[in-house]
Amino acid sequence: DSSPQRPYRERKNEAKSTVHWGQRKLCLAELEFLTQFASEASRLVYAGAAPGDHLAFLCRLFPEIQVDGYDPRPFSASAVPPLAPPNLRVHQVCFTDEVARQIASEADAPILFVSDIRTADWQSDKESEHDARLLEDLHAQQRWVDLLRPCRALLKFRLPYVAGNTESLDGELRLPVWGPQTTTECRLLVSNDMKSCNKEDPLPTKVYDHQVLSDQLFYFNTVTRISIYPRPAFAQDPRDEERLKSAGLCCCFDCTREVEILASFLMARRPTLAKADLALAVTELSRDISVGCRRGPGGLLDAPAAPWEAAAAAAAGKE
């Protein structure tokens, strides 16, 4: 991968201007995934789906897709009856090899697979435990893709902090939108050509260098995410600029990628939408996502302060 790198260094006390919004991060990654591949399958299997607020929202955007979400943790009220959309079923159990085998044995059509399993916790785990759990998660996801043989899969992808190499599924690494300010996580898009791939054939793998990816993501967090990007061609009118800003969509990386993802969805699903109306439609959909992810329509404008900002404000209040 030729993505630019920057040697990692700790930034504990540095100001960070980016915003982390977990449910929105998942929503946009999966919205882009479904915009591209919903036409290939009528069922989505989701491991690690709780709490599921964003998933309920996505199900309403793609009513033709039957979604089965698995997670032992509780699901939010919006993801369970009577509030859940009719095409969302949740199962409050762990996703296991046995569950994958059962789904595969019953499947009579292509499926999509998404995984957001997260047994590792960098805040509470010891470093050795954390890295071991990361690898366990990667290996589990690889087994499930091998058992399910989905036409496409979108997987959580994180490597251990220590230097070394890990062999895992080959695929396209996708950068997060609205990820943690010092994120070391990507999404791995795995494609399986069902027409030419025998289920007995081994899945393609690749060796990933921990240090290379760490340095690439450090560059992403400290350069790419805080850079300014031009508005798309459909949003050159000053009125469109004001509309986007009214929803909190500036020209940073995260906002720019959100605008791109939402515009692609709208153009794919609403082909008669006039180009002159696209910026307004993007703004409205962005507000809908804020509501769907359990925040009001001014969500991005009301983003919670970063820890350093909250600490600075508290210190200023004591002066």
N, C-alpha and C positions, 0 to 999 in steps of 0.2 A: 504494500500500500504506500502510495507516495504522499499521503497527507502530511502537512508540516508538523514538526515536533518542537517541543520546548522542554528542556530538562525540568523535571518536577522539583518543587521546593515547597515547604510548608508555608501556608498563608493564614495562620490562625488569627492574627490580629489585624489583617488587612481589610480595608473596606471592599465590599463586593456588591455590585449594583444589580446583579441578575436576580431573577425571581424563581423560586422553586414552588411548583404546584403539582403534586403527584397525580391526582385524578385527571387533571388537564393534560399532563404529559402522556398518560396512557391513552386518553381519549384521542389525542391528535395522532399518535403513532398508529393506533388501530383504525382510525378514520381513514388515514392514508392507505393503510393495508387493504381495507375493505373497498375503498374507491377503486383500487387497482385490480382486486382479485375476487370480489363478490360474485362476478359472473361465472366463476369457475366451479363453484360449489354452492349447495343450498344449506349447508350445516357448518357451524363453527363450534369447535370444542375448545374450552378455555380452562387451563389449569392455573390456580392461584387467582381466582376471579373476585374474591371479596375485597372491599365491601360492595362493589358493584354499582355505585351511583352512575359513573360514566358509562358503564355497560348498558344500563337501562336506557340511557339517552341514545347510545349508538343503535340499539335495537329498533328504536323508533325511526331512525334514519334509514335503516335497511330492513324493512318489514319482511322481505322475502327470505331472509336468513334465519334459520332456527339456531339459537345459541344455547349451549349447555355449559354452565359455569360450575366449576368444582373448587371448593375451598372448605377446610374444617372450621374456619373463623366465621363469625356471624356476618350475614349479609344485611345491607341497609334496607329500610322499608321500601324504597323505590324499586328494589330488585326482587321483591317477593310479593305474592298476591296479598291484597287485591290491587296494589299499585303497579306491579310489574307489567310490562308490555306482554302481549300473548305469545310472542316468539322468544321469550326468555325463560329458561328453566334453570333453577339453581339447585345444587346438590351439596349439602353441608358435610362433605367427606373429603378426605385427602385424595388427590389424584395419584394413583399408583400404577405399577406395571399391570396389575390385574384389571384395573379399570380400563386401561388402554387396550388390553387384549380383548376385553368384552366389547368395547366400541368397535374395534377393528373387525371382530367376527360378525357383528350385526350390520356393519356399514355396507350398503349396496350402491353407493355413489360417492364421488370424491368429497372430501371434507377439508376444511381449513382448521389449523391448530394455532392457538396462541398460548404462551406460557409466561406467567409473571410470578413464578414460585420464588420465595425469598426466605430461606431458613437462616441465612447468614445475617448478622446484625453487627456492623462495624462499631456501633456505640457501646455494645455490651459484651461482645465476644473478645476473647484473647486473640492475638494476631494469628497464632497457629490454628486455633479453632475456626476462626473466620475464614481463612484460606481453605481449610479442609471442607468446610460447608459450601463454599463457592464451587469447588470442584465437584462435590456431590450433586449440587444442583445442575451443573453443566452435564454431568454424566446421566442424570435422571432424564433431563430433557432430550438428550440424544437417544436414549433407549425408547422414549415415548414416540419420537419421530420415526424411529425404526419400526416400532410396532404398528403405529397408525398409518404410516406412509401417506400423510396428507399431501394434497397438491401444492400447498404452500404452508409455511409455518413462520411465525414471528415469535422469537424467543428472547427472554432476558439474557443479556450477555455481560458478564463481569469476570475479570481474571484476578488471581491473587496479587497482593501488593508486592510480594517478594519477587526478585528477578528469577527468570526461568522461562520455560516453554510449556505450552499445553496444547495437546491435539484435541480438536473438537470439530463439529460439523462445519463444512465449508459453506459460505454464503456471503451475503452483502451486509456489512455492518452499517447501521443507520444511527446517526447522531440524535440524541434526545432533544426535545423541545420542552422547555420549562422543567428541566431536570434540576437536581440539587446543584448548588453553586460550585461545588468541587467534585462533581460527578465523575465516577470512573465506570459508568454503565452505558452500554449501547443496546440496540435491538439487533438481533441477527435474523435476517430474512433468508429462509431456506426454501429453495424451489425444487420440486420433484416432477420431472417430466413423466407423467403417468403412461404416456403412449409408448415410451421407449425403455422405461425403467422396470425391470422385473423386481418383484417384492423380495426375491431372494438375493438380489445384488446388494453388496455393501454400500452404505451411503458415503458420498464423497466427504473427506475430512481435510483439515488443514492444520498446520502447526502455527500457533499464535505466540508471538514474543511478548511477554508481560511488560517489559520495559518500553518497547516500542509503542504499544498501545497506551501505556500510562503517559508517556511524553506527548503523544498525539492528543490525548484528551486534556492534558494540561494546557497545551496550545489552544485547544478549543475553548476551554473555560476562561483563559486569560486574554485571548486575542479575538478569536472568532465571535464569541457570544457578545462581546461588548463593542464590536465594530458596528458601523452604520452602513446600511444597504439602501440602494435606490428603490423607490416604489415601482411596482409592476406597471406595465403599459396601460392597464385598464384603470389605474388610480392616479393619473397625472393631473386631473382637474383639481383645483384648490378645494372645491367642495367635497371631493372624495377624500382628500387629505384630512379635512376636518372631521368627516364621518368616522374614519378609521381611528383618529386620535380620540374621538369621543368615547370609543370602546376600550381605550387604553392601548391601542396598537400603534407603537412608535416604529422606528426603523432599525431597531436592534435585531440580532439574529433570531431570537425566539419569536418576536412579533412578526418578522418577515416570513419565517417559515410557517407560522400559523396562517398568515394571509395566503401563502402559496397553497397550503394543504386545503384550506376551506374553498379557495377559488377552484381548485381542481375538482373537488367534490361537486360543487355547484354546477360547473360546466358539464360534468359527466351525468349528473342526475337531472339537471334542468336545462336541456339543450336549447330551449327556446328563450332562455333568459338573455335579454339584451346586454351587450357589453357595457353600455352606459349605466346599467343598473347593478353591475356586478359588485362594485365596491360597497354599495348599500346593503346588498344581500350578504356579503362577507361580514359586514359589521353586525347585522342582525343575528347571523349564525354564531358569531363569536359571543354575543351576549347570551344567546340560548345555551351555549356550552357552559358559560359561567353559572347560569341557573342550574343546568343539569349536573354540574359538579359541586352543587351545594353551596353556591355563593350567589349573591344578587347580580342583576344585570350589569352593574358597574364593577364586576369582579376584578378585572385587571387594574382598574384605577384604585381599587381598595385592597390591593395585595398587601398581605401582612409585612411588617418591617422585618428586614434581616436581623439576626441576633445582634450584630454589631450596632445596627441603627437603634434598636430598642435599648441597648446598654448605654449608647451615647445620649439618647433622649432622657433616660433615667438619671444619668449623671448630671446632665444639664439642669434637670429639675431640682436637684439638690443644692445647686449653687445659689 
